Amino acid sequence: MLFMTLIVTAGLVAGRIAAVWAASLVNPAARTGLRACISCNDKFSYSRQLLSIIVPIKCRGCLQSDFRWPIAVSFITAMVFGLFAWLLQHGCQTVTEVRPSMEFWQNRLPFHLVFIFLLTTATIADLLDYVIPDAIVVAGILIAIAFATLTGELQLIHVWVDWDYDFVMLYGPYLPEWMKQHQHLHGLVWSLCGLLTGAGLMWGARIAAHLILGIPAIGFGDVTLMAMIGAFMGWQPTLCVLSIAPIVGLVLGVGGRIITGRSFVAFGPYLCIAALIVLCTWRLLWEEIQLKIIFSHWPTIAGMVSGSFAAFCVLLFALRIFRAVPAERLR
């Protein structure tokens, strides 16, 4: 009980820091309520912004407070921290092939809580100003690569696991010997492979979205965001994130269009939500849905990537048609 209380409290603080950090990185013209008062546009001092991490303070000029969305972010982040810690304790990432020497709460929990904090910050920045600052993703990439290399056991799944060979029933999955003998090198390779997978495939999606929609629907910030997600998760979970994100985007994007009438929505938050879903359901995806069989067979992997990309293009065409419908007719 005390452990979960500490995690939730950390989430409250992390959510507030994420809000302040994101607001400090976006365009100063964006009205966030943290850099300047929304009502009278009176500028807040840097000390005021730092103090707002602890408690919202009213504007001295008009007595308006910034408490609304930053506090909502804090509570949502606290709930996500608590839910993830609970799921991790109950084996949401426990798979047969990965047997770290340390308990999950000793290394993987703090590693992924930092990841969730960075995803939260990126989401806020993208919602505020349709931008994902390099300061967030570059810091995340460096943290992911450094800790993956230093520990060598933060991976959701090893960079290669083969369940598709003749003697798997006798000896279990095949793991290359170099991974066992060079644990830290494997951590580095695992993180870099995820980074390259996320950035490369998102770059292709960016080009496709521009061609189909006729507008730059996926920014370069989304490419760097997927690079960070890949560095934290590895290439197999990253492919899952890229498969789930369009579905998340379709559901939330359609709902947002109906409610707000906005035809353009940021794609970064959908990637972050998809990454969180994969983090919390990795055992289900790998063990129960049997993705371990798919990710042991290169032709199947290629087919999965091609099929997901084709489905993404179909969704883009559907979105183009949907955007052409006046919002009033959808209500």
N, C-alpha and C positions, 0 to 999 in steps of 0.2 A: 504493500500500500504506500509506504514511504517512497519507494522507488518510482512508482507511477506518479506520485505527487510532484516529485522533483522533475520528472520528464515534462509534465504538463506545465509546471512553472517555467521551465526552460523554454517551452513553446510560446508562452505568453511574452516573454522577453524577446525571443527570437523574432516573433511576428512584428513587434514594435520596431525593432532594429531594422528589419527588412523594409518596413514602410518608410522609415526615415532615410535609409540608404537609397532606396529606389527613387524617392522624391528628390534627393540631392543630385541624382545622376541624370534625370530627364531634363528636357528643355526648360529653362527658367520661366518661359511664358506659360507653361502648363500649370493650371490652377489646382494645386494639390492640397492646399490648406496646411502644409507643413513648412514651406519656405516663406510663404506670405499669407496673410489673412484673405480668405475667399471673399469676404464681404467688403472690406475697405482697402484691400491690396497693400496693407501696411507690412513692410518687410520684417521678418523675424531675424534676430541675431543668431549667430552660429551656436552660442550657448543655449539659446531658446530651443533650437532644433535638437541639440544633444539632450536637454532636459526633457524634451517631449518623448524620449524613449521610455522614461519612467512614468510620467503622468502628463496628460494633456493640460495645456495652460491656455487660458482665455486671452484673446487679443486685448491689449491695454487700451486701444483706441475705441473699438466698437463692442468689446466684451463678448465677441463670438468665439466659440471653441472649435477645435479641429477634431473633436472626439469621435466622429461618426465612423468613417471608413478605416482609420488606423486601428481603432479598438476592435472593429469587426475582424480585421486581418489578424490581430493578436489572438482572438478567441478561436478563429478557424485554424490558425497554425498550432495552437495548443491542442486542439482536438485531433489534428492530424498527427502531431508528435505522439500523443497518448495512444491513438489507435494503432499507429505503426509499431510502437514499442510493445503493445499487447500482442499484436499479430506475430511479431518476431519471436516473442517468448513462446508462442504457441506453434512455432515451426513453419511460418509462412515462407521461409527461404531455405528450409532444411531439405537437402537433396542427397541422394546416395553417394554421389561422386565427390562432393566437397566435404572434407573433414578437417576444419581448422583446429589448430592446437589450443586456441583460446575460445572462451565462450563468446557467443554473438554479442552480448551486451558489453563486452570488454573492448571490442574493436569495431565490429560491423555496425552496431547501433550508433555510436558517435559519428562514424564515417557517413552513414546514410542520413542521420539527422542534419549534418552539415549540408549534405546534398539537398535535402528537402528545404532547408533554409534558403539555399541559392535558387532553387526552383521557385520558391515563394517570391523572392526579390525580383527575379526575372519576370514572373507573371505580373507583378504590380507595375513594374516599369513599362511593360508592353501594353497593359490596360490604360495606363496614364497617358502615354505619349507614342504608342506604336513603335517602340524602340527597345531593343535589348542591349544595354551598354556593354562594351567590351570589358569593363572593370569587373563585371559579375562573372562572365563566362571564362575570361582568362584566369582569374583567381581560382575558379572552380576546376579548370583543366589542370592547373599546376598542383592544386591540392590532391586531385584524384590520382594523377600520375605519381606524385611523390609518395603518397601513403600506400598506393597499390604496390609500388616497388619496395618500399621499406619493410612492409609486413609480409607481402607475398601470399596473403590468404584472405583478401577482402572480396574475391570474385564470387558472384552469384553462381557461376559455373565456369569450369576451366576453358581455356581458349580452344581446346579441342578434346572432345570425348566421342569415342567411336563405339556405338552399340550395334553396328552393322557389319559384324564379321563372324566367321564360322564357329568360333569357340566361345562366344559371349555367354552361353548358358553355363559353361564350365568355369571360366575365369573372370566373368564380369566385363564391364566396359574396358576398352583399350585406352590407356593414357600414354602418350609419348614419354619415353624415359627422361628426356631432357627437362621436362616440366617437374619431375620428381626430384631431380638432382640439382636443379637451379631454380629454387622457389622464387627468389627475388627477381630474377630475369623473367620468369613466367609472369609475375605481377606486372612488370613493365610492358611486356608484349601484350598481355590481356587488355590493359588499359589503352594502349596505342591502337590496337585492332578495333576496339569499340569506338575510339575517337574517329578513326578513318572511315569506318562504316557509317557512323552517324552523319558526319560532315559530307561524305561523298554522295550518299543516297539523297540527303536533303538538298544538295546542290542540284541533283537531277530533278527532284520534285519542284524546285524553284523554277527551273527552266520550263518544265511542263506546265506549271500553273500560269506562268507569264504568257505562254503560247496559246493556251486554251481560253483563259479569262480575258486576255488582252490588257491586263494590268499587272504590275509587280505585286502579286498577292502574297508571296512569301519573300520576306526580306533577307538580307545577308545575316541579320541577327539571328534568324531562325536556324541558319546553317551553323553558326558558331554555337548556338544553344544545343543543337543536336550533337555537336562535337563534345561538349561538356557532358551531356547525358551519356554518350557512348563511353567516355573516359571513366565515368563512375560505374557503368553497368556491364561493359563488355559487349561484344558484337552480337551474340545471340539475343539477349534481352533488348538490345537496341532495335533489332529487326522486329521484335514484338511491339515495341513502342511505336515504330513507324507504321505498323499494321493497324494498331488500335487508334492512333491519333485522328485519322480521317473520320472514323465512326464517331468519336467524341466531338470532333468539329461539326459533323453533320447534325448531330442531336442538339448540341448547344448553340450552334450557329443559326439553325432554323428557329429555335426558340427565341434567341435574341432578336432575330429579324422580326418575328411576329410581335414581340413585346415592345421593342424600341424603334423598329422601322429602319435600323441601320443596315446598309447593304454591305458594309465592310467591317470585318471583325479581325482582331489579331489572332494569328495562328499559334504563336508561342505558348499561350496558356493551355491550348489543347495538347501540345507536346508534353508540357509539364504534368498535366493531369494523367496522360497516358503513361508517362514514366512512373508516376506514383502508383497507378493501378498495377503495373508490372512488378514493382517492388513488393507490393503487398500480396501478390498472387503468384509469385514465381514458382513455388512448389506445385501449385495446382497446374500451372502451364506446363512445367517440365515433367512432372511425374504422372499426373492424372490425365492430362490431354495428350501426353506422350510426345511432346515436342523433342524429347531426347532422341527419338527415332528419326525425326525429320532432320535435325541438325547433325546427324551422323552421315548423311548422304548428300554429297554435293549436287547431283542433278535435282534432288528434291528441294534443296536450298535455293537453287537458281529458279526453279519453278515457283517457289513461294514468293521470292522477291519479284519476279515478273508478274505473277498474279496480283500481288498487292499493289504494284505500280499500275497495272491495268485498272484495278478497282478504284485506285486514287484518281486516275484520269476520268473514269466514268462519273465519279462523284463531282469532279470539277465541271464536267459538262452539265450535270444536273444543277450544280450551283449557279452556273451561268444562266440557265433557263430560269431558275428560281429568282435570281437577282433582277431579271427583267419584269417580273410580276410586281405591280405596285403594292406597297405595304398595306394600303387600305383594303385591298381585296383579300388579304390574308387574315384580317381581324374579324 
